[in-house]
Structures are given as structure tokens and as C-alpha cells.
């Protein structure tokens, strides 16, 4: 019986020594390899958190203040650009000329020319303080004629003739054809000049009455050109 107890005690002591030896070995391995002590249940697929980062949306820390500064700078830039655009828009310039020339803002004269033959030159000068448009062709009536003088359609300019203050525009008047094909000839004494509106329908503003040069002979072929920006252009028709 005594021997059995001794054996049991010896076995227990041996087992204890073995356990202590195993524990010591594991402690040494852990010291050499710290990663081995990580719990097997830990999720190693997730990256380690950066202690210097700030969670999105909290508006605090370095990340929050940097984002706010960028937004503020963007708004400031947009505001400055808006101001600049506003300055540009506040000075649109003189804008397009829309006023029609008429007897109220111009002076009209008529004169005889040597070349081309059988022609008169009509000159309109802007006496106003701003530019006006000499639309289409002048509307002419010789003496008590019931209809206005026909217009030379081939003299239409590429753009509306605009007259600046103090400047002039011109139109030529063909009194009679050189080949003598005209009919119902007569000596005219007076000329009434009406101005066309932008639409070209009817007349606009105040008409102008002029005395014609002595011996002005007109017939059925009488015609007038469109308003031209130069005398030379007008006298080519």
C-alpha cells in the first residue's frame, strides 16, 4: 500500500514537472514571436486604425478643419469671380443704334452733280447728340406727285447705314435716263424727303422739304438709291 502511494506521488510529481516545462517553453516562444500571442479569433483582414485620422463627418480634428478651409476658399473664389462678372455686366457699352434718322435729328441738302449726268446728290447730316440709322432708301416726292419715286434695288448696302453725330450719309437721284427712254418729262421745283422706319413700311419722323436746283428735269425713269455711307458709293448708281 505504501509503495502504491509512493508511485502515485512520483507520477504526480513527474506530470507537474512536465507541465511546468511546457509552460516555460511557450513563454519563451511568445517572447520570441509576439504575433503568436494574438487571439485566433481576431479579424486580421481589417487594417489597423490610424490614430491620427478623424472620423468623417464629425467636423473636428485636423481633418475637419482642413475640409472647412477648402470649402471656404472655394466660396470666396466664387464670390470674387461673381463680383468680377458683375463689374463686366455693369458696363455693357453703348449698345446697338435703334433710333431712325428723320428731319428732327438731321439736316438734308440736295445738289446737282456733273458726273454721272442727269443726277442729283442727296446728303443727310446728323445734327443730334447720338447716332441714328438711315434705314433703306429716302422716300421722295417731286412737287405734287401722288407716288414716291422708285428705288434702285441693286443699290441696297450690306448693312444699315448708321450716321454718327456730325457725320453724313448719301443717296443719288437719277432724274432721267441717258437714252431718252423716259416719258412724261417735266421741270420739277420742289422735293419732299421722307425717312423710312426700320420695318421699311411707311415713313417715320418729320419729313424735309427742299428747293430743287433750277432746271431740274425729271421723267418716268426717275429713281433714287439706298442711303450709302460714302458719296462715292452713292454716285455709282
C-alpha positions in Angstrom: 0.0 0.0 0.0 2.8 2.3 0.9 4.6 1.5 -2.3 1.5 2.4 -4.3 1.2 5.8 -2.7 4.9 6.4 -3.4 4.4 5.5 -7.1 1.3 7.8 -7.3 3.2 10.6 -5.7 6.1 10.1 -8.1 3.8 10.1 -11.1 2.1 13.3 -10.0 5.4 15.0 -9.5 6.5 13.9 -12.9 3.4 15.3 -14.5 3.8 18.6 -12.6 7.3 18.9 -13.8 6.3 18.2 -17.4 3.5 20.9 -17.2 5.9 23.4 -15.8 8.4 22.7 -18.5 5.8 23.1 -21.3 4.7 26.4 -19.8 8.2 27.7 -19.8 8.7 26.7 -23.4 5.5 28.5 -24.5 6.7 31.6 -22.6 10.0 31.6 -24.5 8.2 31.2 -27.9 5.9 34.1 -27.1 8.8 36.3 -26.2 10.5 35.5 -29.5 7.3 35.8 -31.6 4.8 38.4 -30.2 2.3 37.8 -33.1 1.8 34.3 -31.9 0.0 35.6 -28.8 -2.7 37.2 -30.8 -6.1 35.7 -30.2 -7.1 33.3 -33.1 -10.5 34.9 -33.2 -9.1 38.4 -34.1 -10.0 39.7 -37.7 -6.7 40.1 -39.3 -8.3 41.2 -42.7 -9.1 44.7 -41.3 -6.3 47.3 -41.5 -5.1 48.8 -38.2 -6.8 52.1 -37.4 -4.8 55.3 -37.9 -4.7 57.1 -34.6 -4.1 60.5 -36.4 -7.2 60.2 -38.6 -10.6 61.8 -37.7 -13.9 60.0 -38.4 -15.7 61.5 -41.4 -18.5 63.9 -40.7 -17.6 64.8 -37.1 -16.2 68.2 -38.2 -13.4 68.0 -35.5 -9.7 67.5 -35.5 -7.3 68.3 -38.3 -9.3 66.6 -41.0 -12.4 68.6 -40.2 -10.7 72.0 -40.2 -8.8 71.3 -43.4 -12.0 70.4 -45.3 -13.8 73.5 -44.0 -10.9 75.8 -45.1 -11.0 74.3 -48.6 -14.8 74.9 -48.8 -14.4 78.5 -47.5 -11.7 79.2 -50.1 -13.9 77.9 -52.9 -16.8 80.1 -51.8 -14.5 83.1 -51.5 -13.2 82.5 -55.0 -16.7 82.0 -56.4 -17.8 85.2 -54.7 -14.8 87.2 -56.2 -15.5 85.8 -59.7 -19.1 86.7 -59.3 -18.1 90.3 -58.4 -15.8 90.4 -61.4 -18.6 89.2 -63.7 -20.9 91.8 -62.2 -18.5 94.5 -63.0 -18.3 93.4 -66.6 -22.1 93.2 -66.9 -22.5 96.6 -65.3 -20.8 98.3 -68.3 -22.5 96.8 -71.4 -21.2 99.6 -73.7 -23.2 101.9 -75.9 -25.3 99.1 -77.4 -26.9 98.9 -80.8 -28.2 102.0 -82.6 -32.0 101.9 -82.8 -33.1 105.5 -83.5 -34.1 106.2 -87.0 -32.8 109.3 -88.8 -35.5 111.9 -89.6 -36.0 115.6 -90.2 -35.9 116.1 -86.4 -32.3 115.0 -85.9 -30.7 115.7 -89.3 -30.1 118.3 -92.0 -30.8 117.3 -95.6 -29.4 119.1 -98.7 -29.7 118.4 -102.4 -27.2 119.4 -105.1 -26.6 118.9 -108.8 -23.5 116.9 -109.9 -21.7 116.8 -113.3 -20.9 113.1 -113.1 -22.8 111.0 -113.7 -25.1 113.0 -115.9 -28.7 113.6 -115.0 -28.1 113.0 -111.3 -28.7 114.9 -108.1 -26.9 114.1 -104.8 -28.9 114.0 -101.6 -26.9 114.5 -98.4 -28.2 113.9 -94.8 -26.1 115.0 -91.8 -26.7 114.0 -88.3 -27.3 117.1 -86.1 -28.3 115.2 -83.0 -26.2 114.1 -80.0 -26.3 110.4 -80.7 -26.1 108.1 -83.8 -29.1 107.4 -85.9 -29.8 104.8 -88.6 -30.7 105.9 -92.2 -32.9 102.9 -93.0 -33.5 101.7 -96.5 -33.8 104.5 -99.2 -35.2 108.0 -98.9 -38.8 108.3 -99.9 -39.1 111.1 -102.4 -41.9 113.1 -103.8 -41.3 115.7 -106.6 -43.7 118.6 -106.5 -47.3 117.2 -106.1 -46.6 113.7 -107.3 -49.1 111.1 -106.0 -46.5 108.3 -105.6 -43.0 108.2 -104.2 -40.0 107.9 -106.5 -39.0 104.3 -107.4 -35.9 102.8 -105.7 -32.8 101.3 -107.3 -32.9 97.9 -105.6 -29.4 97.0 -106.8 -28.0 99.8 -104.6 -29.0 98.0 -101.3 -26.0 98.1 -99.0 -24.9 95.1 -97.0 -25.7 96.7 -93.7 -27.8 99.5 -92.3 -26.2 102.9 -92.8 -25.5 104.4 -89.3 -24.7 108.1 -89.0 -22.7 109.3 -86.0 -23.3 112.9 -84.7 -21.8 115.3 -87.2 -21.3 112.7 -89.9 -23.3 112.3 -93.2 -24.8 109.7 -95.5 -25.7 110.0 -99.2 -28.2 108.9 -101.8 -28.1 109.6 -105.6 -31.1 110.6 -107.6 -31.3 109.6 -111.3 -33.5 112.3 -112.9 -33.9 110.8 -116.4 -32.3 108.0 -118.4 -29.5 109.0 -120.7 -31.0 107.2 -123.7 -34.1 109.3 -123.6 -36.5 106.4 -123.0 -38.3 108.2 -120.2 -41.8 109.6 -120.6 -43.9 112.4 -119.2 -40.9 114.6 -118.6 -41.3 117.9 -116.6 -39.3 120.5 -114.8 -39.6 120.0 -111.0 -39.2 122.7 -108.4 -39.6 121.1 -105.0 -38.6 117.8 -103.4 -40.1 116.3 -100.2 -37.9 113.8 -98.4 -39.5 111.2 -96.1 -37.5 108.8 -93.9 -38.2 105.0 -93.8 -38.5 103.2 -90.5 -36.7 100.0 -89.7 -39.5 97.9 -90.9 -39.4 99.6 -94.3 -43.2 100.1 -94.2 -44.5 103.7 -94.4 -42.4 106.6 -93.1 -41.2 107.8 -89.8 -40.5 111.2 -88.1 -40.6 114.6 -89.7 -40.2 115.0 -93.5 -38.0 117.6 -95.1 -39.0 120.0 -97.9 -36.2 121.2 -100.3 -36.0 123.6 -103.2 -34.5 121.9 -106.3 -31.7 123.3 -108.4 -33.0 125.4 -111.3 -33.8 123.5 -114.4 -34.2 120.1 -112.7 -35.8 117.8 -115.3 -37.4 114.6 -114.3 -39.4 111.9 -116.1 -40.9 108.4 -115.6 -37.4 106.8 -115.2 -36.6 108.9 -112.1 -35.2 106.7 -109.3 -33.3 107.0 -106.0 -30.6 104.8 -104.4 -30.4 103.4 -100.9 -28.6 105.5 -98.3 -24.9 105.0 -98.6 -22.1 105.7 -96.1 -19.9 107.4 -98.8 -20.6 109.9 -101.6 -18.5 107.7 -104.0 -20.7 104.7 -103.3 -23.9 106.7 -103.8 -22.8 108.2 -107.2 -22.1 104.8 -108.7 -25.8 104.3 -109.2 
